[in-house]
Amino acid sequence: MSDLPKALRRQLEDDWSVFATTVLHHDVAPDGTDKLLLGCPDGRKVECVLMAEDDRRTVCVSTQVGCGMGCVFCASGLKGVERNLTRGEIVEQVLRLRNLLPSEERLTNLVVMGMGESLANLDNLVAALDRVCSPDGLGLGQRRVTVSTVGLPEKMRALAALGRQYHLAVSLHAPTEALRNALVPVNEKVGLGAVMDAADAYFQSSGRQVTFEYVMLRGVNDRPEDSAALAGLLEARKAHVNLIPYNPVAGLPFERPAPESVDRFVRVLRSRRVSVSVRKTKGREIDAACGQLRRRFEAAVSP
Ligand code: SAH
């Protein structure tokens, strides 16, 4: 901005910055996945990821520092939730990642699957997404945004009432009440039935098919009876299942499923006309999953 007086430019440089966050760490995996660890003004850290696949350029953003849901296999919730991210901190993750793209490439998709429970920070999340999706912002289509939730029924209904076109993904992870209580502790208060009702309501009001995420843990929820129960739960619904082979977290006792049990899940679900896909693991070498980079970084700096 050379049309501004020099003194003012110096003052702006000293006292003002476009970004509130700083990049503490930037990792690039052999598959091209970028992961940023951002430092917030209060010293807290958040993670976000940029993935490339065919023509897609997808960013994955966090909504909270830590997470209060306590899913037993997830690194983000190991130390609870510290605070919600502001709308600016959410938008900055998108901008920082977008700025890594070569100038001829554009962001095509956004998934809210980083650290934190997205719907526990609904207001800031929607304000940030409105900015990203606005023609004055990045102009990303609402239909290219996926909001992933542990399944908070009231918040799912509140999101539906806002009338946005986001795709909703519900982290189911278990087809029965007892197993879900064991893996997703918040389910004890909420109940599987209420989660499914709210998912049905979201589908009805948005017209968008809901995805159910299912992290596969060897010997825990990947057994033949689990695939049968999952098919039973979903066959009467217009739903999609995304199977996620577990990304091992240091210190947690879970393992990736055997390839045969992933194949069996796919076969059983398809035979009962439930649509299913298996999520590709990306960026494994850089701890790209779910709160793992922050954890490694904090372990390194504060043993
Ligand atoms: N709180 C939101 C967003 C979480 S992250 C939610 O629960 O959906 C997005 C997905 O990654 C969730 O389904 C989450 O359960 C899953 N996940 C968490 N840790 C994982 C791990 N180590 N390996 C594979 N998936 C994991």
Boltz pocket constraint, residues with backbone or C-beta under 6 A from the ligand:
constraints:
  - pocket:
      binder: B
      contacts: [[A, 69], [A, 71], [A, 73], [A, 74], [A, 75], [A, 112], [A, 113], [A, 114], [A, 115], [A, 116], [A, 117], [A, 118], [A, 148], [A, 149], [A, 150], [A, 151], [A, 169], [A, 170], [A, 171], [A, 213], [A, 214], [A, 215], [A, 244], [A, 245], [A, 246], [A, 247], [A, 248], [A, 249], [A, 289], [A, 290]]
      max_distance: 6.0
